[in-house]
Amino acid sequence: MIKLTPPMGWNSWNTFGNNISDQLIRETADMMVESGLLAAGYEYLVIDDCWSEKMRDENGRLVPDHEKFPNGMKAVADYVHSKGLKFGMYSCDGYFTCAAYPGSYDYEFIDAETFAEWGVDYLKYDNCYKPEFVPGRLLYHKMSLALENCGRDIMFSACNWGVDNVQDWIKETGAHLWRSTGDIVDNWDSVKRLLWQQVKYQRFNGLGCFNDMDMLIVGMHGKGNVGIGGCTDTEYKTHFSAWAMLNSPLMIGCDIREMSEETKAILTNRDIIAINQDPAGRQPYLISGNPHSDDYSQMQTWAKHLEGGDIAIGMFNMSDHAQAPWFGLSDLGLDHTAGRALEITDLWTGEVLGTFYDIFRTRVEPHDCKMLRCRVVKADGNYTKPYC
Ligand code: GLA
């Protein structure tokens, strides 16, 4: 097992799409180090689709695009590694990738060997142009076996967008993450939809094989390949918090060479990242919000039990109105017989809000959120009054 917690890094697709190059990857690698992203935990730099020539070479091997990557891919990988980062690439289980470059169908073992030679540490594996007569399950089995036998540790990132009942079989393949959604685009509606689609998948989420809610759009502000509309910084904060809370991989999608201070502050909040990277990797669960409703714009509160006994709470106001959400300690298993209260810290402000018994209530502005870390303490009669 390469890593137990959700991977963190950067991926080229959301902003750059086809517009990738050796220079972009080197500048991004530099910036991941200089900006403190690597120190915050973002270690994988992943090149998505559109990196190859349209034809394989005479030996059937994939060839990096000569104009985009004139020094070849090993040179890029070496540079990325020299910065203390890990290097990721992309392929697809079909005849072609989603952007119509050669796919790995029937070339799985050759491609895995090629990736290993180049020094690849992570493979995102897509699902376009797949032959109809082969079950997707077998194609993910095949590539996972190719990777396991290629002589290098390569993290397997399965990306079939939640089709073919992937949740039932993906763990057979050893994939470390599996896309449980369609593609994200850079707007608030997309964030709301993807989050709500996750409710039904939580029972499959957990240590070593995490539900992948797709790459982050934080800081895109409508620019780039999937920049359709953009979000406010508050919405990006809520998006980041929700992805962190639900154990999603945190793969940055904006142009980090131009990131604002607000974007950086969101992406590098260590307390929020710690919730995502909690070593126990337990399933998050919904404690308020109607899981049977199709209303993806509802106020929702999620909980996750952390290693060591703390509890993370994420209160996400996906609605367009201010809300006064609350939860009871009994929603978490702490009824009165436990004799316990919660000392609660607001992770975005750093403020210790007090010690709460029975219930906690707060106010959340439209599209905003609260991320709380709760410490279980003895109930001693000295409590903070809930917000009224
Ligand atoms: C699919 C994937 C995206 C991206 C593109 C590349 O749509 O879901 O994440 O990799 O292909 O073409």
Boltz pocket constraint, residues with backbone or C-beta under 6 A from the ligand:
constraints:
  - pocket:
      binder: B
      contacts: [[A, 13], [A, 48], [A, 49], [A, 97], [A, 98], [A, 99], [A, 126], [A, 159], [A, 161], [A, 182], [A, 183]]
      max_distance: 6.0
